[in-house]
Amino acid sequence: MLRVVMIIGMTALGMSAAFAQAGPPLKPSRAELTIEEQPGRLPSPEEEQMDAAYQRQPVFYRTTEAPGTIVVVTSQRYLYVVQGNNRALRYGIGVGREGFQWAGLQKISRKAEWPDWTPPAEMIERQPYLPRFMAGGPGNPLGARAMYLGSTVYRIHGTNQPQTIGHAVSSGCFRLVNKDVIDLYDRVPVGTRVVVRQAPEL
C-alpha cells in the first residue's frame, strides 16, 4: 500500500513538473524585446550620438511645396522643413516598419510637450505585454514632444531609442531624437501641412 502511495505521489509530481514546463509562455524579458517595445528604457550617452548623415542640418532641397511645409520621405529616412529658395532643414528620422508605412497629406492637429502614451488597441493586440498607459517623461516612447497628424493615430514624436533613427521600426509614426523633436516643435505651428512620400519628389 505504501509503495502504491509513493508511486502515485511521484506520478503527480512528474505531471506537475510537466504542466509547469508546458504552461503559457513567460512574458518576454527586456533583452528579448525589439528596441521599439521597451517603454521606460533610458538611452545611454553613446546611443545619443547619431550618425552624421542623420544629424539635423540645412540642405539644398528642390520642391514645389510652400515654405513651412513638412515633407517626410520614408525611403530616405528624412523629414524636411521647407524654407524656400531651394533650401530646407533636414532631420534624420525613424519610420514605419514593413507593412506599416503610408503616404498622404495631413496637418498637425495638436502638439504636446512630454506627452503621455496610450498605445492604441491594435498595438496592444499585437503586443499584449505593453502598458495600457504611461505618463510623459524621459523613458516614454513618445519622447519630449509629439505633433499629432490629423485625426489619425500617427504622430511625429521624440523617442527613448535614439539608435533607431535611420531605420524602419515603428508602427507608422515618425520619430526623431529628443533634441531634434524639440527644435521641430518650436518651429512649426498647429495647422502645418505635412506631406508624407515614400520616394523623393521628381
C-alpha positions in Angstrom: 0.0 0.0 0.0 2.8 2.4 0.9 4.5 1.5 -2.4 1.3 2.4 -4.3 1.0 5.8 -2.5 4.6 6.6 -3.2 4.1 5.7 -6.9 1.0 7.9 -7.1 2.8 10.8 -5.4 5.8 10.6 -7.7 3.5 10.5 -10.8 1.6 13.6 -9.6 4.9 15.4 -9.1 6.0 14.4 -12.5 2.7 15.6 -14.0 3.0 18.9 -12.1 6.5 19.4 -13.5 5.5 18.6 -17.0 2.5 21.0 -16.7 4.8 23.8 -15.5 7.1 23.3 -18.4 4.2 23.2 -20.9 2.3 26.1 -19.5 1.7 29.5 -21.1 4.9 31.3 -22.3 6.5 33.7 -19.9 6.4 37.4 -20.5 9.5 38.1 -22.7 12.4 39.6 -21.0 13.6 43.1 -21.8 16.6 41.7 -23.7 14.2 39.7 -25.9 12.0 42.6 -26.9 12.7 44.6 -30.1 14.0 48.0 -29.5 10.7 49.8 -30.1 9.0 47.7 -27.4 10.9 49.0 -24.3 8.9 51.7 -22.5 10.8 53.0 -19.6 14.2 52.5 -21.2 16.7 55.3 -20.9 19.3 55.6 -23.6 23.0 55.7 -22.9 25.1 58.8 -23.9 26.7 56.7 -26.7 23.3 55.9 -28.2 22.5 59.7 -28.2 25.4 60.2 -30.7 23.8 59.9 -34.1 25.5 59.1 -37.4 26.4 62.3 -39.2 24.1 61.5 -42.1 21.1 61.8 -39.7 22.1 64.9 -37.8 19.9 68.0 -38.2 21.3 70.2 -41.0 20.3 72.7 -43.7 20.4 71.2 -47.2 19.7 72.0 -50.8 16.1 70.8 -51.5 14.1 71.5 -54.6 10.3 71.2 -54.1 7.1 72.7 -55.2 5.8 72.8 -51.6 5.4 76.1 -49.8 7.8 77.3 -47.1 6.9 76.0 -43.7 5.6 72.6 -45.1 6.9 69.4 -43.6 7.9 66.8 -46.1 8.6 63.2 -44.9 10.4 60.9 -47.4 10.2 57.4 -45.8 12.6 55.7 -48.2 15.3 58.2 -47.3 14.5 58.3 -43.5 14.4 62.1 -43.6 12.0 64.8 -42.6 12.3 68.2 -44.3 11.0 71.6 -43.2 10.8 73.6 -46.4 12.4 77.0 -46.1 12.1 78.3 -49.7 14.7 79.2 -52.3 15.6 75.5 -52.7 16.6 75.1 -49.1 15.2 73.0 -46.3 16.1 71.9 -42.8 16.6 68.2 -42.7 16.2 65.8 -39.8 17.0 62.1 -39.6 14.0 60.0 -38.6 12.8 56.5 -37.9 9.8 55.4 -40.0 7.2 52.6 -40.1 8.5 49.1 -40.5 7.3 46.9 -43.4 3.6 46.7 -43.5 3.2 50.0 -41.5 4.4 52.6 -43.9 2.0 55.0 -45.5 1.9 58.1 -47.7 -0.5 61.0 -48.0 -1.4 64.5 -46.8 -2.1 65.5 -43.2 -1.9 68.6 -41.0 -0.6 68.9 -37.5 -3.8 68.9 -35.4 -2.3 69.1 -31.9 1.1 69.5 -30.1 2.1 68.2 -26.7 5.2 68.5 -24.5 6.4 65.4 -22.8 3.2 63.6 -23.9 1.5 60.7 -22.2 1.4 57.4 -24.1 -1.7 55.3 -24.5 -0.9 52.5 -27.0 -3.8 52.1 -29.5 -5.9 48.9 -29.3 -4.2 47.4 -32.4 -0.8 47.7 -30.8 -2.0 46.2 -27.5 -3.4 43.3 -29.6 0.0 42.7 -31.2 2.0 43.3 -28.0 -0.2 42.5 -25.0 2.6 43.0 -22.5 2.8 46.7 -23.2 1.4 49.1 -20.6 -2.0 50.5 -21.2 -0.9 54.0 -20.2 2.4 55.6 -19.5 2.9 59.2 -18.2 5.2 61.5 -20.1 8.8 61.5 -19.1 12.3 60.6 -20.3 11.5 56.8 -20.6 8.3 57.4 -22.5 8.4 56.1 -26.1 6.9 59.4 -27.4 9.9 61.3 -26.1 10.0 65.0 -25.3 7.4 66.3 -27.8 4.6 65.0 -30.1 2.9 66.5 -33.0 -0.4 64.7 -33.9 -1.3 64.2 -37.5 -4.9 65.0 -38.3 -7.4 62.5 -36.7 -5.1 59.5 -37.3 -3.1 57.5 -34.7 0.1 58.7 -36.3 2.5 61.3 -34.8 5.8 63.0 -35.3 7.4 62.5 -31.9 10.6 62.0 -29.9 12.0 58.7 -28.8 13.7 56.9 -25.9 15.5 54.7 -28.5 17.8 57.2 -30.5 19.7 54.3 -32.1 16.5 53.5 -34.2 16.9 56.8 -36.2 17.5 55.9 -39.8 15.6 52.6 -39.5 12.1 51.3 -40.3 11.0 50.3 -36.8 7.7 52.0 -35.9 4.0 51.3 -36.3 3.7 54.2 -38.7 4.8 57.2 -36.7 7.9 59.2 -37.4 10.4 59.5 -34.6 13.3 62.0 -34.0 15.8 62.2 -31.3 14.6 64.4 -28.5 16.8 67.4 -29.2 15.6 67.4 -32.8 11.9 67.0 -32.0 12.1 69.9 -29.5 13.7 72.0 -32.3 11.0 71.0 -34.8 8.2 71.5 -32.3 9.3 75.1 -31.7 9.4 75.8 -35.5 6.1 74.5 -36.7 2.6 75.6 -35.5 -0.7 73.6 -35.3 -2.1 73.6 -38.9 1.2 72.9 -40.6 0.8 70.9 -43.8 2.6 67.5 -43.7 3.3 65.6 -46.9 4.4 62.0 -46.5 6.0 60.4 -49.5 7.6 57.0 -50.0 10.1 58.4 -52.6 11.6 61.9 -53.3 9.7 64.4 -55.4 10.6 64.2 -59.1 
